[in-house]
Amino acid sequence: MSHRERLAPVDNAWLRMERDTNRMMIVGVLVLEGRVSPEQVARILDERLRPFRRFHQRVVDDLTGRAWQDDDRFDIRHHVKRARLPRPADKRALQQYVSDMASQPLDMDRPLWQYHVIEDFQGDTVLLGRYHHSLADGIALIRVLLSMTEDAAGNGVPAPAIEEAHAHHDDGAGGLLEAIFHPLSEAVEGSMRFSSKLWHRYQSLIDHPSQAKDYARIAGGVAAELLHLALLPDDSRTRYKGKPGIDKRVAWTDPLGLPEVKAVGRVLGCSVNDVLLAAVSGALRAYLLEKGDDPTGVELRAMIPVNLRKETDKISMGNRFGLVALELPVGYANPLARLYEVRRRMEALKGSFEPPVSYGLLMFSGIAPKIVQDMLLDMLANKTTAVMTNVPGPQQARYFCGARLKQTMFWVPQSGDIGMGVSILSYDGQVQFGLITDAGLVPDPERVIERFKPEFEKLLYVVLMEPWDHPVSAADFERKLAAAELAERLDAPAAPPAARSQRKVRPGRTAGSAKAPPAKRNPATPKARTASRAKPAATAANAAQGPATRIPKRFRGLA
């Protein structure tokens, strides 16, 4: 007998977000060392996806709504396709093929996933996977994919414990309290990392609902987040925003070494996420400058998914994440000041109720009339430029079909009229950036993404020049660079007048940039709630914040 289960409201919301201009697909690329045939891939997938019923179900509609139903006609050959790249079968050809597939819909009459096996990519094999977001979020998919791989010794991941579909359903009062509090408790404990004291107080609230004062405080926090989302101003209008079309473009970088990123963050007193987000902000700024746009005062808002699962949770399909809104300080010219500002804004988000509140809004939109969902998504899309996600992968090499997994990349979908998605994935001691854009808005995403590594190297440059036994401030570092620059000029022979005029840049301006605003205007200060909740930043860092900070010539040479 065919099994059927009702779509969860959040999964239904993702299914209804599907548009011709924004496909709700997670697109992933796995580069395998050497040659692997489509037949081998199909055999492994058929065998190792059997524990996950969702990969064998299709969406059906009836009078009561949508449901997942076993596909009695399931055939693995419909989901594993052989593909070839046009010659010379290089990175450019692969990027174009992935771009085309990111724009193509999945077959809604079959289970919503598909693999393309590309056998001729520079002597290696590429697996291009497409998964509809209604199946699962990125964290769940990574755990599923890991269960299909082995380590160097041929040992697979232990058989996954799979959460049953009915585990979330409870018609009693206990189920109601669980539905209200459980996503919030997971968000606080696992994602927002509240202090231990505050967390134990919150757990006590769950055990003793009569504590009305604490309940009122949390209810007030949730209400404040709803009001904040409703009143959130639009972010800066740039070439990254606009009405998207059907065609998409994807690009990816050569990976960065994760140990180097960790070392830079440790020395500068920032997290790995802070360092990576600062590099992203710098790359977006550099692209605007390259196109002749003035990035002064630009704030780009990115929606960042926050995992609401615990590490100990069983593998479950579906979507269990919330969102936080982060304004990227693209208007900041000084890379160190930009990093410290990212850190300050990330700190301000800790303790936020945004993830569970946004999760609740997605649930609501999944059961509300579609016109209400569309209005909600359009409202949020107008306030947002990008979706940005960071997914941790395994830190040791994995093998699939006996072939080493050399490189992994993925791209996230954008809802509504959002036209850009930034993806960060760590794997085997490296960090990989991916970018997907609308072809009509940013037709050359490779020009953006090739800036990520140089922007990180600017921060690495700071670390290499400074002693590690005290905190580094943007102001101190700039003064030292200015002194070193002056000493070099005094020691160097006089340059020809024409050369001197080319090197001359007035304070407050960078090469190719427009005039900076008055120093009293800090573009990162804000209208946004992040500033109002922010903790005071270090005095030295504050002194160097803002795009009015002069960029030393050594930094300009790294751009």
Number of C-alpha atoms within 10 A of each C-alpha: 5 8 11 15 14 16 22 19 20 23 22 24 24 22 21 16 20 20 14 13 20 25 24 26 28 23 24 19 19 18 19 25 19 18 16 20 13 20 14 13 18 18 14 14 18 17 10 15 16 11 14 17 16 22 21 23 25 22 23 18 10 7 5 7 11 17 18 21 21 22 20 12 9 15 12 14 15 14 20 23 18 14 16 15 17 11 9 11 16 13 14 13 16 21 16 17 18 23 21 15 19 27 20 16 17 19 13 12 11 21 24 23 23 21 25 21 22 23 22 19 21 13 12 16 22 28 23 24 21 26 22 24 27 26 27 21 22 25 21 20 19 15 17 21 14 19 16 19 23 20 15 14 8 12 11 16 15 9 10 15 11 14 14 13 16 9 8 11 11 12 7 8 9 9 14 13 12 16 15 12 16 16 20 24 19 20 29 23 21 16 20 21 14 17 12 10 8 14 15 13 12 20 13 13 18 17 10 11 12 10 12 11 11 15 16 11 11 16 13 12 17 19 13 14 20 17 11 14 17 12 11 18 14 17 20 18 15 16 14 20 23 16 13 20 16 16 19 28 25 27 25 24 18 15 19 17 15 18 13 16 21 16 16 23 21 15 20 23 16 18 18 18 17 22 27 23 25 29 24 26 25 29 24 23 24 23 18 18 18 13 10 12 16 18 24 24 22 21 25 25 23 24 22 19 23 22 23 26 21 12 9 6 10 14 19 24 24 21 24 23 25 25 21 20 23 23 24 24 32 27 25 30 29 25 22 25 25 30 28 25 24 25 20 21 24 20 17 19 19 18 18 20 24 26 27 28 23 20 23 20 17 24 18 16 24 23 16 13 10 14 10 14 20 17 13 16 18 16 17 21 21 18 23 27 29 24 25 25 20 21 16 13 18 14 12 12 16 24 22 22 18 17 19 18 21 17 19 22 24 25 31 25 23 27 23 23 24 28 30 29 22 24 19 22 20 21 23 17 16 19 24 21 26 26 23 31 26 29 18 18 20 19 15 16 22 19 16 22 24 17 21 25 18 16 24 23 19 22 21 18 15 21 18 12 11 15 11 12 7 10 10 19 19 22 20 14 17 20 12 14 19 17 12 13 14 12 11 11 12 10 8 9 8 10 11 8 9 8 10 11 10 9 12 10 16 10 13 19 19 23 16 13 18 15 15 22 16 11 13 8 13 17 21 25 16 12 12 20 19 21 16 11 16 16 12 10 14 11 10 14 19 16 15 23 25 30 31 26 22 19 21 19 16 14 20 13 9 11 14
